Amino acid sequence: MKIAILSDIHGNFQALESVMEDIKANGCEKILCLGDLAMAGPQPRMVIEYVRKQDNWIVIQGNTDKMIADFSPEILENTKKAFPVMANALVDDVYYIEDDKKEYLRNLPPQKELTIENVKILMVHGSPRRNNEDILPDMPLQEVEKIVEGTCADLIFCGHTHVPCGYQTNKKQTIVNVGSVGRPMTSEPKACYVLANIEGGAFSIEHRFINYDRETAASIMQARGFDGADKLAQMILQPTERHI
């Protein structure tokens, strides 16, 4: 069975459209989505509406989905201290996204276990321990093994960092960071997702990098008009850092 695994769409409908074209061209039967559908992106309402209408998707909650759904003065203050532009984006998203869509984000599960073709899969956003824990390239394997300690999945899919990578532990667990559809943080800012082929207890993994209309996405992002929207628009064109 071919499945697609994607994460961190962040309201970028142009990127999502192009990724979906590639997914359909590859004949995927199922789509796993690791969260962060909306925050700090050009068209968050459109992305949420699209995702929740899909029948063959399994979706979990990302950390920014939870921030939007459970918005509070404390969440805002903590975000402001660390990432002022992201705090401005959060406020605008909370105002802009309708209550039914917030309820959809609120009810998404934080993690999901499933079995496909005798392969045990664990879907997480950040890590099995926390929805905002980073699994990044070039980490010591011992550190990655500690992060996934206590899990029994053959294959763990994560996102959150917007940087694709992968590891295999000494216990033969495979951990794959699928990158980001909507805010990729790579030297060439193409949308990224994973194509997995799973059959008879074995699997292969491919990170796919997809061109999309970044100029239109950046223009829509900038037009949102909150303080820092222009910086987020520039990051779509040329990413420099994950948070500002």
N, C-alpha and C positions, 0 to 999 in steps of 0.2 A: 504494500500500500504506500502510495506517495502522500505525504502530508507536508503542509507548510507551517512554519512556526515564525511568528512575527511579534514584535514588541515596540513600544515607545513610538506610537503614531503621532502623538502630540498635535492633534488637530490639523495635520498636513494632508488634506484630501488629494492634492495633486500627486503626492508621493504614494498614497494608498492606491489610487487608481492605477498607476503604472505598475505597482507591485502586484495588484490583483490580475492585471493582464498577463503578467509573467506566470503567476500561479495557475491561472486557467490554461495557459499554453502548455504547462507541464503536467496537466491532468491530475492535479491534487484532489483527493477525495475528502480531506478534512483539513481544517485550519485551526491551529492553536494560537491564541493571542495572550501575551503575558502582561497586558495592562499598559497604563499611561496612555489613555486614548486621547486626551483633550488638552491638558494644560500648556499654556504658553505657545499656542500654535495659531495658524491662520483661520481655520474653520472648525472649531471644536464641536459645535452643535451638529454640523453635517457629518462629521466622523462618528460621533456617538450614535446618531440616528442610523447611519449605514450599518455599523457593527451590530447593533441590537436587533436588526431585522434579518440577520444571516442565520440560516438553519444549520449549516454544517460547521459552525464555529464553536469552539470551547474557549471561554474568556475568563481570565482571572483579574483581580484588582491590582493595579499598580499603586505606588506610594502617592503619586499626585492625584490619582482618581480618589483616593481616600481623603486627601487634603481638600479637594473640591467638595466632596460629599459631606464631610464632617467639619466644614469650615468653622473656625472660632477665632476670637481675638488672640488666643494663645498661639494657635497655628500661624496666624499672620505675623505676630511679633517675632516668633522664632525664625520664620522665613526672612523677614526684613533684616534681622541681624546678620544672617549669613549671605543672602542673595537678594539685594534690593529690587532688581529688575524682575526676578521671578515672583517676588511678593506683589509687585504691581500687576503682573500678569494674572496671578491668583485672584486678586480682588476683581479684576475685570472679568475673568472667567466665571466667578461666582455670581456676578451681576448678569452676565450674558447668557449663561446656560440655564434652561428652564428646569423647574423642579422635578418633572418626570424623568428627565435625563440624569439629574443628580441622584434620584432614587435608584435608577438603574446602576450607576457607579457604586452606590452605597451597598447594594445587594450582591455585588460580584464577590466570589470567594477569594480569599487571599492566596490560596494554593489549590492545586488539583492533582490527584493521582489517577492514572488510567493505565490500561494495558492495551497495546496494539500489537497484533501478530506475535504474542508471547514476550513482548518487550515491556518491562515495567517503566513507566514514564512519570516523572514528577515535574510539574509546571510551577515555577516560582517567578516572582518579579525580580527581586534583588538576589536573595539567597534563601536556602531553607530556613535560616535563622531569622532574617529580617527583610522586610520589603525594600529597605534602602541600603542594604549592604552590597558593596562592590565586589564583583568578580571580574578582574581585569587581565589583560595580557601580561605575561612575564612575572606572574606571582609565583613564589616558591610553591612547589607541589604540596609540601607539607602543610602550608597555610590553607590551600584549597581543600585538602583532605579534612582539615579540622572544621572548615565551614560546612562541609556536607556530612560530617560525622553523625551517625544515628539514622541516616536515610538508607533505604534498601532498593531504591530505583536503579535500573540499569542505565538510564538516560535521564539526565537532569537538564532542563532548558531554563535559562534565565535571560534577563535583559538588564534594564536600569542604567547601565553605564554608557550605553550608546556606542560601545566599542566591541566589535566581534572578537571572539577568541574561543579556545576549547582546551580541555584537559582530560586525561585518563588517569584515574587513581590506581594505586597498587592493588586495590580491591576490584579493579576492572569496571569501575563506574565511569561513565563518560559525562562530562559537564560541558555544555555548549552555551556560550553567550551569543544570542542571535543578532546582536546589534540593534539598530534603530531604523524604522521605516521613515519617520518624519523629521528627526533631528540627528542624522548620522554624524559621528565624530571621527571621521577618517580623513586621510590626506586628500582623497577625492570624494566630495560629499554626495555620493549616490545613496539612494535608499537601499537598505540591507535587510534581508530576511534569510531564513534557513529552509532549504528543501531537504527533507529526509525521506529515504526509501527504506521501508521496514518490511521484512518478509521472513517468516519462519524463525523468529528469534534473533535475526541478524539485522544490521542497519548500516546505512551509509549516510553521511552528512555533507551538505554543500552549502556554504555561504554564497548567496547570490547578490550581486550589486547592480542596481537598476537605475538607469537614467530617468529623470522626470523633469517637469517644467518648473525648475527652481525659481526662475524669474517671476512667474505668476504667483507662486506661493509666497515669495518674499514681498511682492507688491501688496498682496492681501494682508499679510502680517503687518506691514508698516501702516496700512490704512486703519488698523484697529485703534491706533492713536494714543494709547496709554503711554506714560513715561517709560521709555526703554523699548517700545515696540520696534523702533528702528534698529536697535542693536540686535534684537531677536531675528529681525528680517535679514540682517547682514550675516548672522550665523547660519542661516539657511543657505546662503550663497557661498560662504567661506567660514566654516566652523573654526573657532579658536579654542574654546573651552566649554565644558558642559554646562556650567552655571554662571550667571552674571547677576 
